Amino acid sequence: MAKDSEALDSRYAADADVDVGREHVGNIYAEALLASVQKTGTLDEIVEIFDSLVDDVLSASPEFEAIFASRLIPHDEKVKIIDRVFKDKTSPMFLDFLKVVSRHERLDCIRAIHRQTHVLYDKIKKRVPVRLTTAVAIDDALVAKIKDNIRKLIGGEPILRCDTDPELIGGAVLRVGDTVYDGSIATALEKTSQQMIDRSVHEIQSRRDRFSNSAGD
């Protein structure tokens, strides 16, 4: 569960500064990877291997990631490096995948491919990233109840991250995938205020219309 939360954190962080072109490339390769591994029944294994590559190798060794991303290092040399580092330590299918990405000079997009792999993997598993923001921290029992309600709503498994924002005047803001449900009192007050304004404008318009009709008579 902790790993799910960390993955969700990284996805929300990526949303703040995303390179659309790179993410598009990432999606193309992620689709190709998952289409291949689903046929072999090794989907979960490949995703775990990909996680390990990013978390345990690239994040731990920026120099190695720079080698991956460099356009100055030819494909043949990168293949030798990939074999030297990963051969006999990972799935042959994933090893071949890395070589294909290298041949197309897209190893600089490896993190985007990883992110998009998780997006597609979550869809396959019906896992939905959910972010709940409340004014104060909520207890585990309430979190469990909220997850259960969301689970029934979406027909899948919510991967829930809970945050607090003292500036909320109460209530909660819930983000399910790309949809935001804002139940905060501040938002409710704003909506109520707008409704009052709309009613006032409507009343003024009605009175003006009645006055115009009377004048015409």
Long-range contacts (C-beta under 8 A, 24 or more apart in sequence): 3-51, 4-159, 5-159, 5-160, 5-161, 7-51, 7-118, 7-159, 8-129, 8-131, 8-159, 8-161, 9-161, 10-115, 11-115, 11-118, 11-119, 11-129, 12-129, 12-131, 12-161, 14-115, 19-112, 22-109, 22-112, 23-112, 23-115, 23-116, 25-106, 25-109, 25-112, 25-113, 26-109, 26-111, 26-112, 26-113, 26-114, 26-115, 26-116, 26-117, 27-116, 27-119, 27-120, 29-101, 29-106, 29-109, 29-113, 29-116, 30-113, 30-114, 30-116, 30-117, 30-119, 30-120, 31-116, 31-120, 33-97, 33-113, 33-117, 34-117, 34-120, 34-121, 34-124, 36-93, 36-97, 37-93, 38-124, 40-93, 42-91, 42-93, 43-121, 43-124, 45-91, 46-91, 46-93, 46-94, 47-117, 47-118, 47-121, 49-90, 49-91, 49-94, 50-94, 50-114, 50-117, 51-114, 53-90, 53-110, 53-114, 54-110, 54-111, 54-114, 57-85, 58-110, 58-111, 65-110, 68-107, 68-108, 68-110, 69-107, 69-108, 69-110, 70-108, 71-105, 71-108, 75-102, 75-103, 75-105, 78-102, 78-107, 122-159, 125-156, 125-157, 126-154, 126-155, 126-156, 126-157, 127-156, 127-157, 127-158, 127-159, 128-154, 128-156, 128-157, 128-158, 128-159, 128-176, 128-177, 129-158, 129-159, 129-161, 129-177, 130-158, 130-159, 130-160, 130-161, 130-174, 130-175, 130-176, 130-177, 131-160, 131-161, 131-163, 131-174, 131-175, 132-160, 132-161, 132-162, 132-163, 132-172, 132-173, 132-174, 132-175, 133-162, 133-163, 133-164, 133-165, 133-168, 133-172, 133-173, 133-174, 133-175, 134-162, 134-163, 134-164, 134-165, 134-168, 134-171, 134-172, 134-173, 135-164, 135-165, 135-166, 135-167, 135-168, 135-169, 135-170, 135-171, 135-172, 135-184, 136-164, 136-166, 137-162, 137-164, 138-162, 150-174, 150-176
